[in-house]
Amino acid sequence: MPIYLFKTYGFGVEEIAVYAWIPYVGAMFGAWFGGLLAGGFIKAGWTVNRTRKTVITLGGAIMLGSLLATTQASTPLFAVLLMAVILFGFQTAVGNIQTLPSDFYSGKSVGTLAGFAGTAAKLAVVLLNFLIPVITVNSYAPAFIVGAGLAIMTVLSILILCPEIKPLKPKAA
């Protein structure tokens, strides 16, 4: 974000400091909201399947709209506020995504699956660290469009690859 604010709006260190914290407040509220929303749905009698898919889809939709809007942000304040909404949507969804291993499995399998997911996420960040400078030579819009595509792929992968979110029964030996 500091490089984006510098390149796009000519911000110096002091101006970046004024704005850079705002998206993380959005993330904080998104984490809180996603957990409360899922807990409320489950208390209301929703299945884990319906709850997870609804909250993840909502988070993805929030990210998608905000990422696409950020490609057209005309002021730094608007861009930073949109980033706060992006991180709100991300945290709304990711808390429920990270809970999927415990929805499907129990015991050591949960830790192993969560570890694989964390490793995959970190590898994706490494890849994006090489990709972003290449695609943002003239504008940051391509980076936001890639993010929008990833939001769509995340929601679709949950809906398609997890037909029913419930504990999986172990296969007989």
SULJO-V144658 format. One record per pair of residues at least 24 apart in sequence whose ideal C-beta (glycine too) atoms are under 10 Angstrom apart, sorted by sequence separation. I is the first residue (numbers start at 0). J is the second residue. D is the distance in Angstrom with one decimal. If there is no record, write none. Layout:
I,J,D + I,J,D
This chain:
33,57,8.5 + 61,85,7.7 + 62,86,8.6 + 64,88,8.3 + 65,89,9.5 + 96,120,9.8 + 32,57,9.4 + 33,58,6.3 + 61,86,9.8 + 62,87,8.6 + 63,88,7.9 + 32,58,9.0 + 61,87,6.4 + 62,88,3.8 + 123,149,8.4 + 61,88,3.0 + 62,89,5.7 + 93,120,9.2 + 60,88,7.3 + 61,89,8.3 + 62,90,9.9 + 29,58,7.3 + 32,61,9.9 + 58,87,8.3 + 59,88,7.0 + 61,90,9.9 + 62,91,8.6 + 58,88,4.7 + 59,89,8.9 + 61,91,6.6 + 62,92,7.2 + 57,88,7.8 + 58,89,6.6 + 60,91,9.8 + 61,92,8.1 + 62,93,10.0 + 29,61,8.1 + 58,90,7.5 + 59,91,8.9 + 60,92,9.3 + 29,62,9.6 + 58,91,3.6 + 59,92,5.6 + 57,91,6.4 + 58,92,2.7 + 57,92,7.5 + 58,93,7.3 + 25,61,9.9 + 55,91,8.2 + 56,92,8.1 + 58,94,8.6 + 54,91,6.4 + 55,92,4.7 + 58,95,7.4 + 59,96,9.8 + 54,92,6.9 + 55,93,8.6 + 57,95,9.5 + 58,96,8.6 + 55,94,9.4 + 56,95,9.9 + 25,65,9.3 + 54,94,8.2 + 55,95,5.2 + 51,92,9.6 + 54,95,4.7 + 55,96,6.1 + 53,95,9.1 + 54,96,9.4 + 52,95,8.8 + 55,98,10.0 + 51,95,5.0 + 54,98,9.8 + 55,99,9.0 + 50,95,7.8 + 51,96,8.1 + 51,98,7.2 + 47,95,9.8 + 50,98,9.9 + 51,99,6.8 + 47,98,8.9 + 51,102,6.7 + 47,99,9.5 + 50,102,9.6 + 25,79,9.4 + 29,83,8.9 + 33,87,9.0 + 37,91,9.1 + 48,102,8.5 + 21,76,8.7 + 25,80,8.2 + 28,83,8.5 + 29,84,8.7 + 32,87,7.2 + 33,88,9.1 + 36,91,7.2 + 47,102,5.5 + 22,78,9.8 + 25,81,9.3 + 26,82,9.5 + 27,83,9.7 + 28,84,10.0 + 29,85,9.2 + 30,86,9.3 + 31,87,9.7 + 32,88,9.6 + 33,89,9.4 + 34,90,9.2 + 35,91,9.9 + 47,103,9.8 + 18,75,6.3 + 22,79,6.4 + 25,82,7.2 + 26,83,7.7 + 29,86,6.2 + 30,87,8.8 + 33,90,6.1 + 34,91,8.9 + 37,94,7.6 + 89,146,9.2 + 96,153,7.4 + 17,75,9.5 + 18,76,7.3 + 21,79,5.0 + 22,80,8.5 + 25,83,3.0 + 28,86,9.0 + 29,87,3.6 + 32,90,7.8 + 33,91,3.7 + 36,94,9.6 + 37,95,5.6 + 85,143,8.6 + 92,150,8.3 + 96,154,9.9 + 99,157,7.9 + 103,161,8.1 + 17,76,9.8 + 20,79,9.3 + 21,80,6.8 + 22,81,8.8 + 23,82,9.4 + 24,83,6.2 + 25,84,5.9 + 26,85,9.0 + 27,86,8.6 + 28,87,5.8 + 29,88,6.4 + 30,89,9.2 + 31,90,8.2 + 32,91,5.5 + 33,92,6.7 + 36,95,8.8 + 102,161,8.9 + 108,167,9.2 + 15,75,9.6 + 18,78,8.7 + 19,79,7.9 + 22,82,4.0 + 23,83,8.0 + 25,85,7.4 + 26,86,3.8 + 27,87,8.7 + 29,89,6.5 + 30,90,4.1 + 31,91,9.2 + 33,93,7.6 + 34,94,5.5 + 93,153,9.0 + 96,156,9.7 + 103,163,10.0 + 14,75,7.9 + 18,79,4.6 + 21,82,7.4 + 22,83,4.6 + 25,86,4.5 + 26,87,6.7 + 29,90,3.2 + 30,91,7.7 + 33,94,4.4 + 34,95,8.2 + 37,98,7.9 + 78,139,9.0 + 82,143,9.6 + 85,146,7.4 + 89,150,8.2 + 92,153,7.1 + 96,157,7.2 + 103,164,7.1 + 105,166,7.1 + 108,169,9.5 + 17,79,9.3 + 18,80,9.4 + 21,83,5.2 + 22,84,8.6 + 24,86,8.6 + 25,87,4.1 + 26,88,9.6 + 28,90,7.9 + 29,91,4.5 + 32,94,9.2 + 33,95,5.9 + 81,143,9.0 + 85,147,9.6 + 88,150,7.7 + 92,154,7.8 + 95,157,9.0 + 99,161,7.1 + 102,164,5.2 + 103,165,7.7 + 104,166,7.4 + 105,167,9.4 + 19,82,9.6 + 20,83,9.7 + 22,85,7.2 + 23,86,6.9 + 24,87,8.9 + 25,88,8.6 + 26,89,6.9 + 27,90,7.6 + 28,91,9.0 + 29,92,8.3 + 30,93,8.1 + 31,94,9.2 + 33,96,9.5 + 102,165,7.2 + 103,166,6.5 + 104,167,6.5 + 8,72,9.5 + 15,79,10.0 + 18,82,9.2 + 22,86,4.9 + 25,89,8.9 + 26,90,4.8 + 29,93,8.5 + 30,94,5.7 + 34,98,9.1 + 89,153,9.5 + 102,166,7.2 + 103,167,5.2 + 105,169,9.4 + 7,72,8.4 + 10,75,6.8 + 21,86,9.5 + 22,87,8.8 + 25,90,7.9 + 26,91,9.6 + 29,94,8.2 + 33,98,9.7 + 78,143,9.7 + 85,150,8.8 + 92,157,8.9 + 99,164,6.7 + 101,166,9.3 + 102,167,9.3 + 104,169,9.3 + 3,69,9.6 + 8,74,8.2 + 9,75,9.3 + 98,164,9.5 + 8,75,4.4 + 22,89,9.9 + 23,90,9.9 + 26,93,9.5 + 72,139,9.3 + 7,75,7.6 + 8,76,9.7 + 70,138,8.2 + 72,140,9.7 + 70,139,7.9 + 71,140,8.2 + 95,164,9.6 + 8,78,7.7 + 69,139,8.0 + 70,140,4.1 + 4,75,6.3 + 7,78,7.3 + 8,79,9.6 + 69,140,8.2 + 70,141,8.6 + 72,143,9.0 + 3,75,9.5 + 70,142,9.1 + 71,143,9.4 + 67,140,9.5 + 69,142,9.2 + 70,143,4.9 + 4,78,8.0 + 69,143,4.8 + 70,144,6.5 + 3,78,7.8 + 4,79,7.7 + 68,143,8.7 + 69,144,9.7 + 3,79,9.5 + 66,142,9.1 + 67,143,7.1 + 70,146,9.9 + 66,143,4.8 + 67,144,7.5 + 69,146,8.5 + 70,147,8.5 + 0,78,9.3 + 4,82,9.9 + 65,143,8.9 + 66,144,7.4 + 69,147,9.1 + 0,79,8.0 + 3,82,8.7 + 66,145,8.8 + 67,146,9.2 + 68,147,9.8 + 66,146,4.6 + 67,147,5.4 + 65,146,9.3 + 66,147,4.1 + 0,82,6.8 + 65,147,8.9 + 66,148,8.9 + 63,146,8.8 + 64,147,8.7 + 66,149,8.9 + 67,150,9.6 + 62,146,7.2 + 63,147,5.3 + 66,150,6.5 + 62,147,7.5 + 63,148,9.1 + 65,150,9.2 + 66,151,9.9 + 63,149,9.6 + 64,150,9.3 + 62,149,8.6 + 63,150,4.7 + 59,147,9.8 + 62,150,4.2 + 63,151,6.4 + 61,150,8.8 + 62,151,9.2 + 59,149,9.5 + 60,150,8.2 + 63,153,9.9 + 59,150,4.8 + 60,151,9.6 + 62,153,8.5 + 63,154,8.4 + 58,150,8.4 + 59,151,7.1 + 62,154,9.1 + 59,152,9.3 + 59,153,5.9 + 60,154,7.8 + 58,153,8.9 + 59,154,3.8 + 58,154,8.3 + 59,155,8.8 + 56,153,9.7 + 57,154,9.4 + 55,153,7.6 + 56,154,5.3 + 59,157,8.5 + 55,154,6.2 + 56,155,9.7 + 59,158,9.8 + 55,156,9.9 + 56,157,7.9 + 52,154,8.7 + 55,157,5.3 + 56,158,7.5 + 55,158,8.6 + 52,157,6.4 + 51,157,7.5 + 52,158,6.4 + 55,161,9.5 + 52,161,7.8 + 55,164,9.7 + 51,161,8.0 + 52,163,9.7 + 52,164,7.0 + 48,161,8.1 + 51,164,5.1 + 48,162,8.8 + 49,163,10.0 + 50,164,8.4 + 48,163,5.3 + 49,164,8.6 + 47,163,9.4 + 48,164,4.2 + 46,163,8.8 + 47,164,5.5 + 48,165,6.2 + 46,164,8.0 + 47,165,6.5 + 46,165,7.7 + 47,166,8.9 + 3,131,9.5 + 7,135,9.5 + 2,131,9.0 + 6,135,7.9 + 2,132,8.8 + 6,136,10.0 + 7,138,8.2 + 3,135,8.1 + 6,138,9.3 + 7,139,6.1 + 2,135,8.7 + 6,139,7.5 + 3,139,5.4 + 2,139,9.1 + 3,142,8.2 + 3,143,9.7
